[in-house]
Amino acid sequence: MTTASIVIPTRGGAQRLPLLLHTLEHQSTDDWEALVVIDGDIDDSASVVRIFADLPIRTIVFPQNRGRSHALNAGFTAAQGEVFIRVDDDFELSPGHVAAHIAAHASGPCGAIGLTRNVALTNRYWRVYGAAADERSRHDAHSMPADQRWRLWGGNTSIDRGSFTRVGGFDTTYAGYGWEDVDFGYRVAQLGLPIHLVEDAEALHHMASVDTQTRARRAFDSGRAQRHFEALHGAGSSRDRSTPSSWWRRATDTTAGALTSARVQALSKAVDATLPVLPPPIARKAVAFTVEASATAGFTEQPDE
């Protein structure tokens, strides 16, 4: 029996998949299978996967877009392995990636997380904000208490088959961007399962958020999904209560009250236009303020807006 099953959800991933699949080709263990779940094939991704027919890869193709949770559940339902590994389609894996995830489960049921290191175009956005935000995110992850690691559950994670069944799969009521993975991690933690950070399972992430507009739009959509999380699990369940209030938080909250999806787009576009002329410290604050206010706006948006 295959030890590890790798599920790769994708939509419009024809340009992203080759790098990932090449790195699977060079894993230090061959005790794995992969399932590429194409969530509506809009760019002939299936033909890209067929190029790697010599690898133990199966393809599931949805006739139309059903959402990330449906894709993940379909992949893990079809999986034959005992360790379920999730990998996003824009990752670049080290040769020991699969082996590291397998090893993380040798001592018993648990969840395992490999952090990612973002790779992006070296543009003004990345220089003034993206690179530092990436390093800060990694630092915060390593500093996070073990009982809060569920917040890190994302595209580079693994869990044993039995625990996946106990958790119940991914919640398909998440219809937009984000939080279906954090929701899964929350339920892993609710079962009392330990969640480990696995250094040898870290991956490079060829990120899509390469400007303020993209980052702010995703923050807004993620805020909406966070609101859905709290509707499911209770008010305040998504928020880190250890974060103190500050003038910055009060300012972003106030700005968020005036933001809609259209205004987020307009504001972030204006910030991108000014980045080339702003001094780096001010540019960094402008991006950070826009992103954080956008996330809060999505979270506090009235459902009928």
N, C-alpha and C positions, 0 to 999 in steps of 0.2 A: 504493500500500500504506500502511496505517496505521502510523505510527511507534511509538506507545505503546499497550500493552495494560495496562489496570488491572484487577487481580483483587481482588475484595472477598469474602472468606469471611464468612459470617454464619450465625448460628443464634439464633432468637428476636430478630431485629433490627428488627422492624416499627416500633418507636418510635425507633430510632437512625438508620435509613437515610435518612429524609427530609432531615435536615440535611446529611449527607454528599453526597447526590445533588444537592441544591440548590447546593452549592459546586462540584460538577463542572459544573453548568450555566453557571457564570460563569468558566471557565478562560480564560486569555489565548490559548491555542491550541486549535484544534478538531481537531488531528491525533492523535486518540486514540479508543479504544473501551474499554468497561468490561464486565467479566463478573462478575455477582453470583452467587456460588455459595452456594446455600441448603442448609445441611447438615441436612436434615430440616426441613420447613416446619411449625413448631409454632404459628405465630401469623399465618399468611397474609402473610408477607413478600413473596411473589410479587406480590400485588395492589398493594403499596406501590411496587414497582419499576415496575409497569405505568403508574402515574401519570406516570412520566417517559419515556413511550414516544417522545417527540420527541428524546430523546438517543440516542447510539449505544451502547445498553446491551443486552446479552444476559443471559439468566438460565439458570442450570443448577440444577435442583432435585433433590437426592437424596431418594429415598423415605423414608429413615431416616437417623439420625445415623451418620456414618462417621468423623468426626474432622477436625481442622483440616488435617492434612497431605494427606488425600485431597481435601479441598475445594480447597486451593491447587493441587495437581497437576492436578486436573480443569480448573480455570480456565486455567492456563498451557498445558496441552495443547491447549485450544481456541483459544488466543490467536492473533491474526493479525499482531500488531505485532513490531517488532524490539527494543523496549525493554520489558521486563516490570516493571511497577510493582505492588507490593503495598500495599494500603490497608485498614486495619481499619475495621469498620462504625461505630465510635464516634468517627471523626475529623471535624474541620472544617478544610477545606483553604483555603489562600490562593489567589487567582486565578492566581498564577504557579507553583503546585505542580507540575503536569504538565510545564510547560516547563522547570522547574529540573531535574527528573529526566532529561528528554531531553538537556539540555545536558551533564549530568554524564558522559554516555557518548560525547560527540563526539570525544574524544581516543583512544578505544580501549576494549577490554574491561576492565571493572572492576565492582565493586559500589558502590552508593551508598546512604547512610543519611541520612534526615532525622530529626533529633531531634523529640521531642514535648514540648509544654508541657501539663501536666495541668490540667484544669478540673474543679472539684468543688464540692459544696455547702460553704458556709462554716460547717461545724459544728466542734465542739470537737476532733475528731480531726484535721481539716484545719488548724486553727489551731495546735495544739501539735506536730503531727508531719508531716502531709501536705505542706504548702507548703514547709517547709524541706527535707524529703526530696527533693522534686521539684527544687529548686534545686541541691541537692548532687549529685543524679544527673546533671544537665546539666553542672555544673562538672567532675565526674569524667569525663564523656564527652569533653569538649573537651580534657582533660588527658591522656587515654589515649594511649599510644604507638600509632602507625599499625598496627603488626603485631598489636595486641590488639583492634582495632576489631570483629573478628568477634563479640566478646562483645555488641556493641550491636545485632546483627541482629534485627529485630523487625517490627512492623506497618507501618513507613514506610520501605520499602527498594525498590531496583530493581537489575536486572541485565540485561545484553544477552542476546538469545535464544541465541546460540551458547554463552555461558558457562553459562547455565542448563542446557543440554543436557549440557555437560561435568560440571557438578556432580552432575547426576542427579536433580534434583527434591528434594522434601521426603520425609524418611524416615517411612514410615507405621507404623513400629513404636512411635512415640510415641503412646500411647493416651490419656494424661491431659492435664493442663494444663501447658503450657510446654515450652521447650527444643527443639521441632522447628525453630523459627526460628534459634536459636543454633547448632544442629547444622548447618543450611544455611550459615550464615555461616562456621563453622569449615571446612567443605569448600571454600568460596570461597577462604579464606585458604590452605588446603593446596595449591590449584592455583597459588599465587603471584600471584593477582590483587590489585591494589591495592583498598582499600576507602576511599572518600572520605566525609567528612561534608559535606553540602550544606546550607548555611545557608538558602538560598531555598526549600528543600523541607521546612522544618519545618512541623509541623501542631499544631493544638489537639487534645487528647485528652480527651473527656468520659468520665472514668474511672469504672470500676465499684467500685473499692476505696475506699469512703467511710467505713469504720469499721475498727476493729482486727480484728473477727471476719472480715470479708471478706479483709483484707490478710493475716492470719495463715494462713487456710485456703489462700489462693493460694500463700503462701510454702511451706507444707508440701507442697502438690501439686507445686510447682516443684522442691522438693528431691528428691522422688521421681523426677521427670523428669531431674534432674541426675545422679542415680545411674545412670539408664539411659544417659545420654550417656557416662559413664565406662566403662560396660560395653562400649560400642561402640568407644570411642576410647582407652581405657587409663586406669588409675588415675592420678589427679592431673591429667588433661587439661583438666578444667573449671575448675580453681582457679588464682587469681592468686597465684603464689608470692612476689610482692613484698610481700604484706600480712603485716606482722609479727604475732607472737603478742602477746597482751596479757591483762591480768586480765579484761577484758570478754569477750574471745573464750573464755577458759577457763571463765568463768561461764556463758555461753550454751551452750557445748558440754556442760557438766555438766548444765544444766537440760534440754537436748535429750534426754539419755539417759533421762529419765523421762517424756517426752512421747509420746503416741500421738495419732492423729487426734482422738479424742474429748476427750482432755485439752487439746489445742490449742484446740478449740472452747470448752471450759469456761474456760480461762485467759484467752483473748481476750475472752470475754463479760464476765468479771470486770473486766478492764482497762477496757473500754468503760464499765462501770457506775461506775467510780471516776474517770474523766477529769474530770467536772464539778467535783469537789471537790479534785483534786490541783493543787498549784502547777504552772504550765506547764513548768518545767525537769524536774520529777519525772515529770509526765505524758508528756513527750516520751521520756524514758528508758524508761518503762514500756512504751510502744508499741514502741519500737525493740528493746528486749530481747525482747519477745514475738515479734515478727516474725522476728528473727534466730535465736532459739532454735527457732522453728517450722520455718524453712528447713533448719536443721541436722538437726532431728528427722526430717523427710521424707527427707533424704539418707541418714541412718544407720539408718533403720527397717529391721528385718529383713523380707524379702519375705513371710514367712508370718504377719506380724502382721495 
